[in-house]
Amino acid sequence: MAKIFVDAHVHFHEQDAAGDVIEHALERAEALGGRLVLLFADPRGESGFSRFREVAGAPEFVLEDTGEAESFVLHRAHGRPGQGVAVCRGRQWVSQEGVEVLHLLAPLDPSEARLEGERLPLGPLLAALWPRTGVVVLPWGFGKWLGRRRSLLRARGREAAASGRTLFSGDIRARCWPWPSPRRTLP
């Protein structure tokens, strides 16, 4: 059975050396012994996914079209079949309260222009993202879910559950050792 590994919070900033990032991703896929999936989460005003796709078209790489604008598969020109990197488009938004929201596997949508132009409170931001194609994720990071944000996140989690909408919470592998693992649902 083929192995698939997913990095669900990828940023490719303007200052990042494109060739180095692509090489690292391909080396990581080879080391893992399977397919690596990079879920891009481009911050406001950036289009790392598009830039990554342009650089991936260099002669030393093979860019395999998936038939959709929001993803592609990247291989070394002389790499082993089945190993490579699948790259998928997504966005990162930050609410008025400073809460990060990822919209992964999201196709380009004209409504993004409105979201780019204003910083919405978390509730309206989630309401704008849910009807669109993609996966909505609230990523965890040290200090992100403390204080008033914690109450806000719990309230939005309860609202999502009550309305039947899907809201994922993301976590990182490098969680601080004394902190407990997150619960499956927000109480």
Phi, psi and omega in degrees: 000137180289142178263140178232131179240138186236129169254110190262022180204073186253130173243139176232094186277161181308321184279352180289136178285107188304311181300319179295318180295317180295315178300316179299316180297316179293319177297321180295318178299317179295317180295324179285338179078032180193196179274134176255132178248125177254116177261103182291145176226077183294125176293165179310130177083358180246153176225061181300323180302312181296317179295319179299318180297318179299313181292324181294346178280006179295155185302333182282355180239156173247123180257112182265121180284139180260355182089004177224147185290339186264014176203158173201166178241138184241132178229161168287149181302328181237037182271174178281140178297147178088345176250139182165194184231124172267133184239129184233142182284149174192172182229155173242128178242155174234126182286170177304328181277000180086016179271127179280136178229125176262139174239091187272154179058035186261122175290158177299134184224135180303334181291347178297330180300320178294318180292328178294325187279345181218155178254102186278154169298160186304314181303305178296327177296311178299318180299326178286330183273323186304318182290342183277159175295140178133178182244127181264127185227137171258106184282141176272148173198159184308120177084352184289333186247034180251168174061221183293334177298323180301313179297317179297315181294319177298316180297316180292325177296317178295318178298317179298314181297317181294328182269356180079012178274153180263127177226115181268149170248133181260157180221165177245153182290335185268040180299141178299132188303324182281349184275140179287158175291151180293153176280161181293325178232153177280125182291000000 
